[in-house]
Amino acid sequence: MKVFLERFMSGAKEQDSGQFSKLDQLQRQVTAMYGLLSNIYGSDKLVLRAGKLEALQLMRSDKIEERVLALQKLVFEDPTYEDLPSIEEIPAILETLQDEIADTVARRTVEEELEKKIGEKMNQRHEDYIREIKLQVIKESSGPENAQTLKRLAVLEKLESKKLASSAMEILRPESFDEVIGQERAVKALLAKLASPFPQHIILYGPPGVGKTTAARLALEAAKGMKGAPFAKDAPFVEVDGTTLRWDPREVTNPLLGSVHDPIYQGARRDLAETGVPEPKLGLVTDAHGGVLFIDEIGELDPALQNKLLKVLEDKRVFFDSAYYDPNDPNVPRYIKKIFEEGAPADFVLIGATTRDPEDINPAVRSRCAEVFFEPLTPAAIQDIIKQAAAKLAVKIDAQVPEIISEYTIEGRKAINILADAYGLACFRRQESPGTPVYITVQDIYEVVQVSRLTPYVLTKASDEPEVGKIFGLGVAGYLGSVLEIEAVAFPTRNPGQGNIRFNDTAGSMARDSVFNAASVIRKLTGKDISNYDIHVNVVGGGRIDGPSAGVAIMLAMLSAVQEQPIPQDIAVTGEISIQGKVRAVGGVFEKIYGAKQAGIKKVFIPKENMQDVPVDLKGIEVVPVQRVEEILQHILPDDQAGSLAG
């Protein structure tokens, strides 16, 4: 740059050397320098610069000395220059100014190039930043959505907008205890155990379709409003089915108790997995905290899971563990640290429901729970349920409809389904005659029965006609009692003492033992040796008899056959028989009595030891306790026939 200035200034000198004097040459050099400064700073800025440096008047002077002094102030940016240079000093000063101007021009050139590059970089960064901001805004606005996912969401929302009418079960589900029919004792017991200041864990036993789940839900709602009960207004009712509840023994997943998603497992939260933090997943026991955890079919729950549930019932908390948990890790959120160190709350009341026998339930679970037994529904209860359901549906029915439905089921849920199917038929029929009210006829019920391939629940019915060698025993399966039709025939043998006894192989070994006990009792009562008879004893239908409870019935059937004495067919007997003729206690008397009522039995003979099992407010059937078979004979036969049969 200095070389360029030297050439510029020397060219001006050579051009003027032959034409002008030395002073004129200096003047022209000074003017050239002002031109350079004007190009460097600009005319306006140069004037402003001169004003600040007190060089404006000097710059406009006609004297070369003052103009050179102004140049010194402008070039060196120093207002302290005050001495005017002499003509002899000016060439040296101009040389110095040339050097300074050359440095300034070079510096400005470098600065301009740097500023240009900096500007380009800043523009690039600015554009990148704007682009990132735009992408972030778009992402925040739409999230992970795209055209395909939004289309699928629209399809789902369209599907959600289409709804069918509520199912009949939703409409007809009992909304108060007054609508739970046939379970007054069970409901009272359930409510007493739940509404106490110290509520108990409960197991509900009973056949399916009698209202166990509904009663539990209503009991919690009733307990919320009772003084002294510990349940808040928002106490939850968490329901789960033990038959479908699944869990992983490795504790990777456990919907009932909760589990831990370690960072390496699929499904762990991304933000926690990236920092290596395990994530606890709370289970249903925590969801039920402060309320009720209802487990339907609790007897089907995995035994190992039942044992884990017992620990929760004791601690009222669920504790979690993970090899990935580090209490000193600053990345662990406080709620996760609290769960690992203190556990998750799980203070709830457990209500389990089952159709199994108590002996089939985990003894440890039973020991921690109160037990409430729901009763099988009688035909009268089924009929009341049908009448109540018809009122809710606002439909008229034939008077015979409740009775007919009660013949085909003993489950309230099944009875409702039959009525709902018949209601559909009635509605379909009304389309043919618009404007007519919905009316369910007997024919509608029979059509549902035929389409569903239903058979009457009670196939054996009591009769008013006595018969020889036939009597009704009583059995129980689960919580359902039923009558057993036992018959016997006896034929004198051709060769005395060579008779034999035949009995159903499917009835079981204990029932076979009852046959031989009965043979001894018959010989004791009549003095007749049954080895002189070929006797065939049959349980109609080939039903299996678990236990000796049909012993008395078998003995009476055999005795009637041997003596050819008819027995009334509106009675039923249950009890074990000893070889001395004593009637021993048996199980399931409560259910057996209900089974006898359904079959139309008028009188039931039970062991006297079982009288505590008879319902206090039992109606519609007579229960007679006996200690010996002779007492039964006195009740079922006239005095002369009873004496003949026993003598």
RAKAJO-V265174 format. One line per field, one symbol per residue. phi: phi as a letter, one per 40 degrees, with the letter a starting at -180 (. if undefined). Layout:
phi->???
//
This chain:
phi->.cccccccccccccccccbbccccccdccccccccccccccgcccccccccccfbccccccccccccccccdccccfbcccbccccccccdcccccccdccccccccccccccccccccccccccccccccccccccccccbgccaccccccccccccccccbccccccccccdbacccccgbdccccccccccccdbcbcbbbbiccgbhccccccccccccdcccgcccccbdcbbbabccbcbabdcgcaaccchabccdccchccccccccgbcbcbcbcccdcdgbbbbbcfccccddccccccccccccfabbbaacccbcccccccccccccccbgbcacabcbbbabccdcccddcccccbcbbbcccccdccccccccccccccfbcbcccddcccccbabbcccccccccccccccccccccbdgcccbcbcccccccccccfcbdcbcbbcbcccbcgbaccbbabgbbcacbcbbabbbcccbdgbcabbadccchcccccccccccccccccbgcccccbcbbbbccggccbcgccccccccccccccccfbcbdbbbabaicbcccgcbccbcgcdcccccccccgccabbbccccccccdcccbgacbbcbbbcdccccccbcdcccccccb
//
